[in-house]
């Protein structure tokens, strides 16, 4: 390799490599959020806002699971960066210009932060099932005529499955479907 080629090639820092290691987990979260059961049985709206809500909800539950397991905090940060990267790409592909993308990403980060707080409280020890139902009702776009209870029950069951998986397994992208 010539000296010029070595100087001009993009450098990959360790942070980028660490984020790439979490890409299978990110793809699994997105794939799981697309499972028809969330929409057919749970009543999440099968439209862009509803699908975003399911991605943000499952991501929040994974981040909370990693937090409870005392996984290194940078794992959650890197996973969140993948979320931002993907949402940025989606916004640009949908025709939103550079001047607006940053503002939209800020709103999406605020939404994710709100979900983390809502689900952290709703899943806390001693919180009854109505707490998660209320959090889902406030944070997920539901299909017309559906209430939040079925989706909340499904999310609670999925969260229990997630709790049974080791942090290492989760970080490798092996989460329940």
C-alpha positions in Angstrom: 0.0 0.0 0.0 1.4 3.4 -1.0 2.1 6.0 1.6 -0.6 8.2 0.1 -3.2 5.5 0.2 -2.4 4.9 3.9 -2.7 8.6 4.7 -6.0 9.0 2.9 -7.8 5.9 4.0 -10.5 6.4 6.7 -9.4 5.6 10.2 -11.5 3.5 12.4 -11.2 4.4 16.0 -12.0 1.9 18.8 -15.3 3.7 19.5 -16.4 3.0 15.9 -15.3 -0.7 16.2 -17.2 -1.0 19.6 -20.3 0.6 18.0 -20.0 -1.9 15.1 -19.9 -4.7 17.6 -23.4 -3.7 18.8 -24.9 -3.5 15.3 -26.3 -7.0 15.4 -28.1 -6.0 18.6 -29.5 -2.9 17.0 -30.7 -4.8 13.9 -32.3 -7.4 16.2 -34.2 -4.7 18.1 -35.4 -3.2 14.8 -36.4 -6.6 13.5 -38.2 -7.5 16.7 -40.1 -4.2 16.6 -41.4 -5.2 13.2 -42.9 -8.5 14.4 -46.6 -8.6 13.4 -47.7 -9.6 16.9 -47.1 -6.1 18.3 -49.5 -4.7 15.8 -52.0 -7.5 15.4 -52.3 -8.7 19.0 -50.9 -5.7 20.9 -52.7 -3.0 19.0 -49.7 -0.8 18.1 -50.5 1.4 15.1 -49.0 -0.1 11.9 -47.8 3.2 10.5 -44.7 5.3 10.7 -45.4 6.7 14.2 -46.4 3.3 15.5 -43.4 1.6 14.2 -41.1 4.3 15.5 -42.8 3.9 18.9 -42.2 0.2 18.9 -38.5 0.6 18.0 -38.1 3.2 20.8 -40.0 1.1 23.3 -37.9 -2.1 22.7 -34.7 -0.1 22.6 -35.7 1.5 25.9 -36.4 -1.9 27.5 -33.0 -3.2 26.3 -31.2 -0.1 27.6 -33.0 -0.5 31.0 -32.1 -4.2 31.1 -28.4 -3.3 30.5 -28.6 -0.6 33.1 -30.0 -3.0 35.7 -27.3 -5.5 35.0 -24.7 -2.7 35.5 -23.3 -3.2 32.0 -20.6 -0.7 31.1 -22.4 2.6 30.5 -20.7 3.1 27.2 -22.6 0.1 25.8 -25.9 2.0 26.2 -24.3 5.2 24.7 -23.0 3.3 21.7 -26.4 1.6 21.2 -28.1 4.9 21.4 -25.6 6.3 18.8 -26.7 3.5 16.4 -30.3 4.6 17.0 -29.4 8.2 16.1 -27.4 7.1 13.1 -30.3 5.0 11.8 -32.9 7.7 12.5 -30.7 10.3 10.8 -30.5 8.1 7.7 -34.2 7.5 7.7 -35.0 11.2 7.9 -32.7 12.0 5.1 -34.1 9.3 2.9 -37.6 10.6 3.5 -36.5 13.9 2.1 -35.9 16.0 5.2 -33.0 18.5 4.6 -29.8 19.0 6.6 -31.1 22.1 8.3 -34.1 20.2 9.9 -32.5 16.8 10.6 -30.6 18.0 13.6 -33.7 19.5 15.2 -35.6 16.3 14.4 -32.9 14.1 15.9 -33.0 16.3 19.1 -36.7 15.6 19.3 -36.2 11.9 18.8 -33.6 11.8 21.6 -36.0 13.6 23.9 -38.7 11.0 23.1 -36.2 8.2 23.8 -35.3 9.8 27.1 -38.9 10.2 28.1 -39.6 6.6 27.3 -36.6 5.5 29.4 -38.0 7.4 32.4 -41.6 6.2 31.9 -40.6 2.6 31.5 -38.1 2.7 34.3 -40.8 3.9 36.6 -43.5 1.5 35.2 -41.2 -1.6 35.6 -39.8 -0.7 39.0 -40.3 -3.2 41.7 -43.6 -2.7 43.4 -45.2 -0.9 40.3 -48.4 -2.6 39.4 -49.5 -3.7 35.9 -51.5 -0.5 35.5 -48.2 1.5 35.6 -46.9 -0.1 32.5 -50.4 0.1 30.8 -50.3 3.9 31.5 -46.8 4.3 30.2 -47.7 2.4 27.0 -50.9 4.5 26.6 -48.9 7.7 26.8 -45.9 6.5 24.7 -47.1 4.3 21.9 -49.3 5.2 19.0 -52.1 2.7 19.2 -54.4 1.6 16.3 -57.8 3.0 16.4 -60.1 1.2 18.8 -57.3 -0.4 20.8 -56.3 0.2 24.4 -52.9 -0.2 25.9 -53.5 -3.2 28.1 -52.7 -6.0 25.6 -49.5 -4.3 24.4 -48.5 -3.6 28.0 -48.9 -7.3 28.9 -46.9 -8.3 25.8 -44.1 -5.9 26.7 -44.0 -7.1 30.3 -43.7 -10.7 29.1 -41.0 -9.7 26.6 -39.2 -7.8 29.4 -39.3 -10.9 31.6 -37.7 -12.9 28.7 -35.1 -10.2 28.4 -34.3 -10.4 32.1 -33.6 -14.2 31.7 -30.9 -13.5 29.1 -27.3 -12.6 30.2 -25.9 -9.2 29.3 -23.3 -10.8 27.2 -25.9 -12.6 25.2 -27.9 -9.4 24.8 -24.8 -7.5 23.7 -24.2 -10.2 21.1 -27.6 -9.4 19.6 -29.4 -12.5 20.9 -32.6 -11.1 22.4 -36.1 -12.7 22.4 -38.1 -12.2 19.3 
